[in-house]
Amino acid sequence: MYFLLIGIVALALKYLEIGPVATWSWLIVLAPFGLAVLWWWYADASGYTKKKEIEKMEKRTKDRIEKSREAMGMLSAKRKKK
């Protein structure tokens, strides 16, 4: 995501001819977009994206269970330790 934001900013600066970016090669200005594509490919191929998705789902499940326990008046595992 950061590569994409950097690429958009660099592209805008190059197009509007602002600062030192105006003198840079188009290859340098467009490089963050290529790096973003490589990162997304790597994240999908390595399972990083799926791992993060599973972690997010597990957190939502734990939060939902915790909320249900509190609604029923049961002590949560966090409160029992205290």
N, C-alpha and C positions, 0 to 999 in steps of 0.2 A: 504494500500500500504506500509505503514511504517513497519507493522508486517512482510510483505513478504521480504522487504529489510533486516531487522534485522535477519530474519531466514536464508536468503542466506549467510549473512556474518558469522553468528554463525556456520552454516553448513560447510563453507569453513575453518574457523578457527579450528573446531573440526577435520575435515578430514585431514588437513595439520598439526595437532597437534601443533598449535601455541598458546602461552600464556596460561592463566589459563583456557581457554575454553577447552583445551585438556583433562582436568581432570573432566570436567562436565559430568553429566549423559546425555545420548542421549535423554531422556525425556525432559530435560530442553532445550537442543539445538533445538529440533523439536517443542517445544511449540509455538513459534511465528507463525508457519504455521497453527496450530490449531486455534490460536487466529485470524488469518487472515480469515479463513473459517467462524468462528463465526461472525466476523465483517461484512463480505459480506452477510451472511444470515440475520443478523439484519438489515443492510442497505436496503436490498430488501424487507424484511417483514414489516418494519416500513414506507416505502415510501420515505426514505431519498434519495435514488438513483434517483427515478423518479422526486422528487422535484428539485434536482440539475440539472437534464436534462432539465426540464421545464424552470428554471431560465436561463440556458445557451441559450436556444432557444429564450426566450424573449429578452435577451440582444442582440443577433444577429439580431433580427427583428428590435429593436429600432435603432441599429447602421445602418442597411440598410436603414431605413426610413430617418434617419438623413443625411446620405450620399446622398440620392435622393433629399432631400430638398435643400441641399447645391448645388447640381448640377443644380437644376432649379432656383437657385438664391433666394429662399425663406429664410426668417430668421427662424432659429430654435427656439424652445421654450427656449433653454438655452441662446441664444443671446438676446432674447426679454427682459429677466429679467434684463440684465446688463444695 
